[in-house]
Amino acid sequence: MYKLNVTSHFASAHKLLGYEGLCKNLHGHNWKVRVGIKCQNTDKIGMTIDFGDVKKALNDIMEVLDHSYLNELEPFKEENPTSENIAKYIYEEMKTKISVEGCKIADVEVWESERSSMIYYE
């Protein structure tokens, strides 16, 4: 079994509705995102999945999130744009973009600061 990791980043603003702390106010983060993909085998040249394909898929998602007000984006109109929900959203989106036999999304880690991250996996 192999595990490939690709990282990216985006900047955005959000607020957490129903939260009693400071995050109830509008604020922003420079988010870091890591996507892990588990693959069972390599191909004839020794590659599991092309890093470039994974980077492109992740960057397509980052373009939607970057420099946005997350609360106004469709996935977060019904749910707070918490680190948990952002990680799950990216995970679900990546599942639709990666279709290499024997490979599947293992997890998505989202950092909202250098010291705080959330990991989503199934």
Z-matrix of the N, CA and C atoms (Angstrom, degrees):
N
C 1 1.466
C 2 1.527 1 108.12
N 3 1.312 2 115.57 1 140.64
C 4 1.460 3 123.07 2 179.25
C 5 1.525 4 108.91 3 -121.96
N 6 1.327 5 115.98 4 152.25
C 7 1.461 6 119.69 5 173.99
C 8 1.524 7 108.87 6 -133.39
N 9 1.305 8 115.15 7 119.55
C 10 1.458 9 123.80 8 178.83
C 11 1.525 10 107.93 9 -99.67
N 12 1.321 11 117.54 10 138.73
C 13 1.459 12 122.40 11 176.59
C 14 1.518 13 109.78 12 -123.16
N 15 1.314 14 115.83 13 137.60
C 16 1.461 15 122.61 14 174.74
C 17 1.519 16 107.16 15 -131.56
N 18 1.332 17 116.22 16 137.57
C 19 1.460 18 119.99 17 178.51
C 20 1.522 19 110.47 18 -117.34
N 21 1.328 20 113.84 19 156.09
C 22 1.450 21 121.85 20 175.88
C 23 1.520 22 107.39 21 -153.70
N 24 1.315 23 116.85 22 -169.04
C 25 1.464 24 120.21 23 -179.20
C 26 1.526 25 110.05 24 -158.20
N 27 1.318 26 114.41 25 161.84
C 28 1.461 27 120.88 26 172.45
C 29 1.520 28 108.22 27 -155.92
N 30 1.318 29 116.05 28 157.28
C 31 1.466 30 122.41 29 176.54
C 32 1.517 31 107.38 30 -115.21
N 33 1.324 32 116.08 31 136.32
C 34 1.462 33 119.13 32 179.08
C 35 1.522 34 110.28 33 -159.64
N 36 1.323 35 114.26 34 169.20
C 37 1.460 36 121.97 35 176.58
C 38 1.523 37 108.90 36 -115.61
N 39 1.328 38 115.20 37 154.05
C 40 1.462 39 120.67 38 175.04
C 41 1.523 40 109.08 39 -162.63
N 42 1.304 41 114.96 40 171.85
C 43 1.460 42 122.34 41 169.22
C 44 1.520 43 106.66 42 -145.13
N 45 1.324 44 115.43 43 153.29
C 46 1.460 45 120.25 44 -177.34
C 47 1.525 46 109.84 45 -106.02
N 48 1.298 47 114.58 46 110.12
C 49 1.463 48 121.06 47 -179.85
C 50 1.524 49 109.98 48 -72.71
N 51 1.320 50 116.68 49 136.66
C 52 1.456 51 121.46 50 179.17
C 53 1.516 52 113.70 51 83.58
N 54 1.313 53 117.34 52 0.32
C 55 1.460 54 121.95 53 -179.98
C 56 1.522 55 108.04 54 -93.04
N 57 1.327 56 117.50 55 140.18
C 58 1.469 57 120.85 56 -175.71
C 59 1.525 58 113.80 57 -91.42
N 60 1.320 59 118.87 58 -13.18
C 61 1.461 60 121.36 59 -177.86
C 62 1.518 61 112.18 60 -87.33
N 63 1.324 62 115.02 61 -168.38
C 64 1.466 63 121.38 62 -176.26
C 65 1.528 64 112.84 63 -62.39
N 66 1.317 65 117.33 64 -25.47
C 67 1.474 66 119.73 65 -177.48
C 68 1.527 67 113.10 66 -70.92
N 69 1.326 68 117.05 67 -1.22
C 70 1.468 69 119.49 68 172.72
C 71 1.524 70 110.02 69 -72.29
N 72 1.330 71 116.39 70 -18.59
C 73 1.467 72 122.06 71 178.56
C 74 1.529 73 109.89 72 -88.75
N 75 1.305 74 115.87 73 153.01
C 76 1.451 75 121.60 74 176.51
C 77 1.533 76 109.37 75 -60.89
N 78 1.328 77 115.58 76 129.06
C 79 1.462 78 121.34 77 178.62
C 80 1.524 79 108.95 78 -155.90
N 81 1.313 80 116.71 79 170.25
C 82 1.461 81 119.84 80 -177.01
C 83 1.511 82 112.76 81 -128.14
N 84 1.329 83 114.45 82 164.74
C 85 1.462 84 122.69 83 176.83
C 86 1.523 85 108.80 84 -140.11
N 87 1.302 86 114.57 85 153.99
C 88 1.459 87 122.26 86 164.68
C 89 1.522 88 105.20 87 -102.67
N 90 1.317 89 114.92 88 95.45
C 91 1.461 90 122.22 89 -173.79
C 92 1.527 91 110.64 90 -78.68
N 93 1.308 92 115.85 91 142.16
C 94 1.462 93 122.50 92 169.83
C 95 1.527 94 106.40 93 -112.55
N 96 1.320 95 116.78 94 140.16
C 97 1.464 96 121.63 95 -176.89
C 98 1.522 97 109.20 96 -129.79
N 99 1.327 98 116.12 97 133.61
C 100 1.461 99 122.17 98 172.97
C 101 1.520 100 108.68 99 -122.71
N 102 1.324 101 116.14 100 129.52
C 103 1.461 102 121.78 101 175.85
C 104 1.521 103 107.43 102 -111.42
N 105 1.334 104 116.25 103 128.34
C 106 1.458 105 122.04 104 175.88
C 107 1.522 106 109.59 105 -106.56
N 108 1.324 107 116.52 106 134.97
C 109 1.460 108 121.81 107 179.54
C 110 1.523 109 108.20 108 -126.33
N 111 1.341 110 115.92 109 124.57
C 112 1.461 111 121.11 110 177.21
C 113 1.524 112 109.06 111 -93.86
N 114 1.318 113 114.94 112 134.76
C 115 1.461 114 121.03 113 178.07
C 116 1.527 115 109.05 114 -130.44
N 117 1.320 116 114.99 115 141.17
C 118 1.462 117 120.47 116 -177.54
C 119 1.521 118 112.75 117 -81.84
N 120 1.317 119 117.89 118 -35.57
C 121 1.458 120 121.14 119 -171.85
C 122 1.519 121 111.50 120 -139.07
N 123 1.326 122 113.61 121 169.11
C 124 1.454 123 119.67 122 171.08
C 125 1.529 124 108.26 123 -108.40
N 126 1.322 125 115.07 124 162.04
C 127 1.463 126 119.45 125 176.93
C 128 1.535 127 109.51 126 -85.26
N 129 1.320 128 116.83 127 -170.22
C 130 1.465 129 121.10 128 -174.62
C 131 1.525 130 113.89 129 -65.15
N 132 1.349 131 116.67 130 -19.28
C 133 1.469 132 118.60 131 177.46
C 134 1.526 133 112.17 132 -101.49
N 135 1.345 134 117.10 133 5.80
C 136 1.455 135 120.76 134 176.26
C 137 1.513 136 115.49 135 89.42
N 138 1.336 137 117.24 136 20.30
C 139 1.463 138 122.09 137 -178.19
C 140 1.534 139 109.73 138 -112.08
N 141 1.331 140 116.01 139 140.59
C 142 1.465 141 120.25 140 177.34
C 143 1.521 142 110.92 141 -84.73
N 144 1.315 143 115.19 142 -55.03
C 145 1.460 144 123.03 143 -179.15
C 146 1.523 145 106.13 144 -153.06
N 147 1.292 146 117.26 145 146.14
C 148 1.462 147 121.44 146 -176.11
C 149 1.532 148 110.11 147 -72.20
N 150 1.335 149 116.36 148 121.99
C 151 1.470 150 120.55 149 176.78
C 152 1.522 151 110.71 150 -52.77
N 153 1.320 152 117.03 151 -39.96
C 154 1.460 153 121.01 152 -178.58
C 155 1.516 154 112.88 153 -60.54
N 156 1.325 155 117.08 154 -38.95
C 157 1.469 156 120.72 155 178.44
C 158 1.525 157 110.96 156 -66.30
N 159 1.325 158 116.31 157 -40.67
C 160 1.467 159 120.49 158 179.78
C 161 1.527 160 110.06 159 -68.04
N 162 1.328 161 116.76 160 -42.69
C 163 1.470 162 120.61 161 178.32
C 164 1.525 163 111.15 162 -60.57
N 165 1.322 164 116.56 163 -42.72
C 166 1.465 165 120.03 164 179.54
C 167 1.518 166 110.64 165 -63.04
N 168 1.328 167 117.12 166 -46.11
C 169 1.472 168 120.87 167 179.39
C 170 1.526 169 110.83 168 -59.07
N 171 1.329 170 116.41 169 -46.17
C 172 1.463 171 119.90 170 -179.87
C 173 1.521 172 111.11 171 -66.47
N 174 1.319 173 117.25 172 -42.11
C 175 1.469 174 119.48 173 -179.71
C 176 1.523 175 112.40 174 -65.13
N 177 1.335 176 117.81 175 -31.72
C 178 1.472 177 120.09 176 174.69
C 179 1.525 178 110.64 177 -60.31
N 180 1.320 179 116.55 178 -40.01
C 181 1.469 180 121.17 179 178.73
C 182 1.530 181 109.91 180 -70.65
N 183 1.330 182 116.44 181 -40.86
C 184 1.467 183 120.52 182 -179.69
C 185 1.526 184 110.96 183 -61.30
N 186 1.333 185 117.70 184 -35.60
C 187 1.466 186 121.09 185 178.99
C 188 1.523 187 111.73 186 -61.10
N 189 1.320 188 117.05 187 -35.18
C 190 1.473 189 121.01 188 178.29
C 191 1.528 190 110.14 189 -67.90
N 192 1.326 191 116.93 190 -39.93
C 193 1.465 192 121.96 191 -174.52
C 194 1.527 193 113.74 192 -85.02
N 195 1.326 194 117.09 193 -29.04
C 196 1.458 195 121.00 194 -171.55
C 197 1.528 196 112.67 195 -65.68
N 198 1.317 197 114.97 196 135.11
C 199 1.461 198 123.81 197 179.29
C 200 1.532 199 112.26 198 52.20
N 201 1.323 200 114.50 199 43.15
C 202 1.462 201 119.74 200 178.11
C 203 1.528 202 109.39 201 -119.95
N 204 1.320 203 114.23 202 165.98
C 205 1.461 204 122.18 203 168.30
C 206 1.518 205 104.45 204 -97.64
N 207 1.318 206 117.04 205 102.08
C 208 1.463 207 122.33 206 -169.53
C 209 1.525 208 112.88 207 -55.83
N 210 1.320 209 117.79 208 -36.45
C 211 1.464 210 120.90 209 -178.40
C 212 1.524 211 112.83 210 -59.70
N 213 1.332 212 117.32 211 -21.95
C 214 1.468 213 120.83 212 -178.90
C 215 1.525 214 112.97 213 -92.10
N 216 1.332 215 117.98 214 -8.31
C 217 1.465 216 120.67 215 179.00
C 218 1.522 217 110.34 216 -79.39
N 219 1.311 218 116.14 217 144.89
C 220 1.467 219 122.01 218 -175.26
C 221 1.533 220 114.03 219 -48.54
N 222 1.327 221 119.63 220 -46.27
C 223 1.474 222 118.26 221 -176.91
C 224 1.525 223 113.89 222 -64.69
N 225 1.333 224 117.06 223 -18.74
C 226 1.462 225 120.07 224 -174.93
C 227 1.528 226 113.23 225 -115.85
N 228 1.316 227 116.55 226 15.59
C 229 1.466 228 119.21 227 175.93
C 230 1.523 229 110.87 228 -75.67
N 231 1.336 230 117.10 229 -28.09
C 232 1.467 231 121.76 230 -179.69
C 233 1.526 232 112.03 231 -103.91
N 234 1.341 233 117.23 232 -20.61
C 235 1.460 234 122.33 233 -178.47
C 236 1.526 235 109.33 234 -125.06
N 237 1.323 236 116.36 235 144.99
C 238 1.457 237 120.04 236 175.98
C 239 1.526 238 110.03 237 -62.19
N 240 1.315 239 117.29 238 141.54
C 241 1.463 240 120.45 239 176.01
C 242 1.535 241 111.14 240 -80.62
N 243 1.327 242 115.44 241 62.26
C 244 1.456 243 121.58 242 175.73
C 245 1.523 244 109.02 243 -76.01
N 246 1.304 245 116.88 244 166.19
C 247 1.468 246 120.51 245 174.82
C 248 1.525 247 110.42 246 -57.24
N 249 1.323 248 116.08 247 -38.60
C 250 1.461 249 121.11 248 178.86
C 251 1.524 250 111.16 249 -60.36
N 252 1.324 251 116.16 250 -49.86
C 253 1.470 252 120.09 251 -177.75
C 254 1.523 253 112.72 252 -71.08
N 255 1.319 254 117.28 253 -31.61
C 256 1.466 255 120.24 254 176.41
C 257 1.522 256 109.84 255 -67.20
N 258 1.329 257 117.18 256 -45.23
C 259 1.466 258 120.85 257 178.65
C 260 1.526 259 110.68 258 -60.63
N 261 1.321 260 116.86 259 -43.40
C 262 1.472 261 120.40 260 179.37
C 263 1.527 262 111.03 261 -64.94
N 264 1.316 263 117.61 262 -41.51
C 265 1.465 264 121.74 263 178.07
C 266 1.523 265 110.69 264 -59.51
N 267 1.328 266 117.17 265 -48.23
C 268 1.460 267 120.64 266 -179.71
C 269 1.520 268 110.26 267 -63.23
N 270 1.312 269 117.50 268 -41.29
C 271 1.472 270 122.24 269 177.38
C 272 1.527 271 110.47 270 -57.10
N 273 1.322 272 116.12 271 -51.07
C 274 1.472 273 120.90 272 -178.08
C 275 1.528 274 111.27 273 -63.52
N 276 1.323 275 117.53 274 -39.58
C 277 1.462 276 120.81 275 178.38
C 278 1.526 277 111.02 276 -66.66
N 279 1.321 278 117.00 277 -41.54
C 280 1.464 279 120.39 278 179.20
C 281 1.529 280 111.08 279 -64.36
N 282 1.322 281 117.05 280 -34.90
C 283 1.473 282 120.05 281 177.64
C 284 1.523 283 111.51 282 -58.02
N 285 1.326 284 117.07 283 -34.04
C 286 1.471 285 120.24 284 -178.62
C 287 1.527 286 111.96 285 -79.19
N 288 1.335 287 117.13 286 -15.35
C 289 1.464 288 120.56 287 -174.46
C 290 1.531 289 114.03 288 -103.28
N 291 1.319 290 117.51 289 -17.89
C 292 1.471 291 121.35 290 -177.92
C 293 1.522 292 108.72 291 -105.84
N 294 1.325 293 115.60 292 118.32
C 295 1.463 294 119.23 293 -176.79
C 296 1.528 295 111.99 294 -136.96
N 297 1.323 296 116.47 295 45.82
C 298 1.454 297 121.85 296 176.93
C 299 1.522 298 107.81 297 -94.72
N 300 1.307 299 116.39 298 126.53
C 301 1.459 300 120.52 299 -178.43
C 302 1.528 301 110.29 300 -57.68
N 303 1.331 302 115.17 301 133.32
C 304 1.457 303 121.07 302 179.94
C 305 1.512 304 114.54 303 85.74
N 306 1.337 305 117.32 304 -1.35
C 307 1.468 306 121.38 305 179.78
C 308 1.527 307 109.61 306 -118.93
N 309 1.325 308 116.19 307 140.67
C 310 1.463 309 120.30 308 175.23
C 311 1.516 310 109.71 309 -148.43
N 312 1.309 311 115.16 310 156.16
C 313 1.460 312 120.73 311 179.18
C 314 1.524 313 107.89 312 -65.13
N 315 1.318 314 116.33 313 126.19
C 316 1.461 315 121.43 314 178.71
C 317 1.520 316 110.93 315 -89.81
N 318 1.334 317 115.96 316 -48.04
C 319 1.457 318 119.81 317 -177.66
C 320 1.528 319 110.13 318 -165.91
N 321 1.310 320 114.06 319 164.34
C 322 1.464 321 121.96 320 173.27
C 323 1.522 322 106.92 321 -130.89
N 324 1.322 323 115.20 322 128.53
C 325 1.461 324 120.83 323 176.48
C 326 1.519 325 108.36 324 -113.12
N 327 1.321 326 115.92 325 133.29
C 328 1.462 327 122.71 326 -178.94
C 329 1.524 328 108.24 327 -124.71
N 330 1.329 329 115.97 328 123.49
C 331 1.467 330 121.97 329 175.38
C 332 1.519 331 108.18 330 -101.50
N 333 1.342 332 116.55 331 127.89
C 334 1.457 333 118.68 332 172.71
C 335 1.528 334 110.25 333 -97.74
N 336 1.315 335 116.11 334 -10.09
C 337 1.465 336 122.30 335 172.83
C 338 1.525 337 107.25 336 -155.19
N 339 1.322 338 116.95 337 175.47
C 340 1.458 339 120.58 338 -179.59
C 341 1.522 340 112.42 339 -63.43
N 342 1.333 341 116.90 340 -23.74
C 343 1.464 342 120.66 341 -174.24
C 344 1.516 343 114.57 342 -113.35
N 345 1.325 344 118.46 343 2.42
C 346 1.466 345 120.00 344 -176.09
C 347 1.514 346 110.48 345 -134.76
N 348 1.335 347 115.51 346 122.40
C 349 1.464 348 119.45 347 178.13
C 350 1.518 349 110.47 348 -140.09
N 351 1.330 350 114.62 349 163.33
C 352 1.458 351 122.76 350 177.88
C 353 1.513 352 107.03 351 -132.15
N 354 1.339 353 117.05 352 138.38
C 355 1.456 354 122.02 353 176.84
C 356 1.526 355 108.95 354 -116.33
N 357 1.332 356 116.08 355 130.87
C 358 1.460 357 121.90 356 174.34
C 359 1.516 358 108.38 357 -114.28
N 360 1.337 359 116.56 358 134.94
C 361 1.461 360 123.18 359 174.61
C 362 1.513 361 108.45 360 -155.67
N 363 1.326 362 115.35 361 162.68
C 364 1.472 363 119.77 362 178.85
C 365 1.507 364 109.17 363 -108.03
